[in-house]
């Protein structure tokens, strides 16, 4: 299942998608590993420009604490 997110914040938003929440919810790892980092995972990210609506975002993004908090802030008005 997917969700649609709209950035009504008025500025660019970038969310890191941590392995511990996003990848676990996805059921697969979306992180990358760059040479010279000792095998350390680098999380993927989601960037939304101001006023942009992004469709077909994996539902797992809702498990990321910063994404969930941003949605709560907007919907609590």
C-alpha positions, 0 to 999 in steps of 0.5 A, spaced: 500 500 500 502 507 498 500 514 501 500 521 498 504 526 502 503 534 501 508 539 503 504 544 506 510 547 510 512 553 506 519 550 505 523 544 503 522 538 507 527 532 507 526 526 512 532 521 513 529 514 513 532 510 518 534 503 518 531 501 525 524 504 523 523 505 515 527 498 513 524 494 518 517 496 516 518 495 509 521 488 510 527 490 506 533 494 507 533 500 503 540 503 506 546 504 502 553 502 504 559 506 501 566 504 501 570 507 506 565 507 512 566 500 515 560 497 512 556 502 516 549 503 513 547 510 510 539 511 510 535 513 504 531 519 504 525 523 502 525 530 500 519 534 498 519 541 495 514 546 498 507 545 495 509 539 492 504 532 493 508 526 492 504 520 490 505 512 491 510 513 497 511 507 501 506 506 507 512 504 511 514 512 511 509 513 516 513 508 521 518 514 521 518 518 527 519 525 524 514 523 518 509 521 523 510 527 528 510 532 522 503 529 520 500 530 527 502 537 527 499 539 520 492 534 522 492 537 529 490 544 527 
